[in-house]
Amino acid sequence: MMMRKRDQSGQALLEMALILPIMVVFLLGITDFSRAIYYREVTMNLAGEGSSLALRGASLITTASTIMTQSDINMSGLGCVIVTSVSSPTAGTYKISGQAISSPCNTGASQIGACSPDGSGNCTGSATIPTYVQYVFAHSTNTTVYVTEVYYKFNYLTAIGFWLKNSNILPPRLYSVAYY
């Protein structure tokens, strides 16, 4: 008995029609996720460079504006840089001795603390610092720690990013901090 070959010409087209939308969604998600990882790395590097620059003697204002303009990403309108100097503790509180903000920071406020000018150009405010930085103060005297915070509002390219922006997968705002 002879077997007849069945016509399968439409099967490949049907499989492609079912798989193609899933593949496109997957590729768009990878695009936004990859960009988020890149921008996160850039903000981490900027924070480290800012604290290093301040430690080497640049003024806080110069440090903030330099980091803002030397970025590989467009920071204008989307990000800001906050550079804070924290002095050795007095009476158990860590004192903010200076602070500079690159531009109006609509993406976030300093998580270290705010500098409240006392009229003489000095800051009055206490800093919130992590335990490992407190260890530095505990084992040295007359120390200043420079803290650089970088905020960046991440914009998504694809609709997948907009769907994931309220999740922990793709945050709408990137934040990096470095202590030197």
C-alpha positions, 0 to 999 in steps of 0.5 A: 500500500502506498502512503500519500504525503500530507501537505504541510506547507502551512504548518511552518507559517502557523508556528512562526505566527505563534512564536514570533510575538513571544520572541519580539516581546522577549527581545524588547525586554532584554533591550530595556533590561540591558540598558538598565544594567548599563545605566546602573554601572555608569551611575555607580562609576560616577559616584565613585569618581565623585567621591574620589575627586572630592577626596583629592581636594576639589571643592564640592561644587566643582565635584558635583558639576564635573561629575554631572557633565562628564557622564556617558549618559545624558544627566541634564533633566534626568539626574543629579549629583549630590556631594556631601562631606561628613566630619568626625562625630561630636556628641555621637552625631555625624555632622554634615560639614558641606554639601553641593547639589549639581542642579535642582534634584527632582529625582530624589533627596539626599539619603545622607542628610540635608545641609541646613545653612546657619547663615555663615556658610556652614552646614548644620545637620546630622548625617545618616551613614552606614555602619562600615563608615561609622567604623572609619570614624571610630578608628581615626580622629579628625576624619572627613568622609566624602559621599557622592550620591547619583540619581538618574531617572531611567527612561524605557525604550519599549512598552515592556519596560513600562509594564515592568517599571513598577516592579523590582525588575526595572526600577524607574529611578537609579540611585548609587552612592560612594563613600571615600 
